[in-house]
Amino acid sequence: MKEEFDRVLVSMAEPADVDGARVWFEARLALLQALVPSPALEASFCSTSVVDVLEPPVPPFGRYGHSRWRKLVLATLLADWACYPTPGDQVSFARLLQVMETFPEGFRVWWAELPGEGWLPVGYTGWVPIQEVTFDHLETRAAALRVRTLPVLPAVDPEGAYIYLFNYSIIGPLRKTSCSRRMMRALAMDIEALPLRGLAAITVSEEGARVAERFGMAESGVIGVDGTPDRAYTRRVG
């Protein structure tokens, strides 16, 4: 699995080269946002579950000491920014790295092979465990929140977990295609395998709200983030 994944990562820049990675990132971001779907591209659509390619942390830098991990985080960031054209909706590198370092097991990156470019990330899903008190806040006092940066737990409670859907998005050109349907089916299977006590999400779009409702969640409040009304959704199980 790791060797196969390395072949995918050949197309990715090395984040340790900051200037080179920035130029690479901006060019691929524009490319993904203007992508024209094709049968060949949709046929290449596949995913990498982050847990399948993890390596032991390297002191003192943790997982960031591995080139594979650095490229994977960069790929996830690129997918996020390509999916959300509004800067206020895009995750920051610092926040994404923090969440993925805390609980990498909930992330799955989706790729497509582009002629002349190789493999590029076109979407990703991420779910993370949260404390019950955090879930309660989203369920009953969402309007009091002013940020989306919820605290994340490092492990799923086997006796029953409260799960926050950190992200479920695919680039605009691939929405309402077989690719988006495959991505959401995979996310549903990941969630169904969990000892679920509660499920929560914060949405920034109508499409995100529709997906939350398909997962059985109901709107629990509106959160004011940077003057934008984001909506909280929750579902308690049992």
ABEGO torsion letter per residue (X at the ends): XAAAAAAAAAABBBAABAAAAAAAAAAAAAAAAABBBBAAAAAABBBBBAAAABBBBBOAAEAAABAAAAAAAAAAAAAAAAABABAAABBBAAAAAAAAAABAAABBBBBBBBBGAEBBBAEBBBBBBBBAAAAAAAAAAAAABABABBBBBABBBAAEBBBBBABBBBBAAABGBAAAAAAAAAAAAAAAABBBABBBBBBABAAAAAAAAAAGBBBAEBBBBGGBBBBBBBBBBX
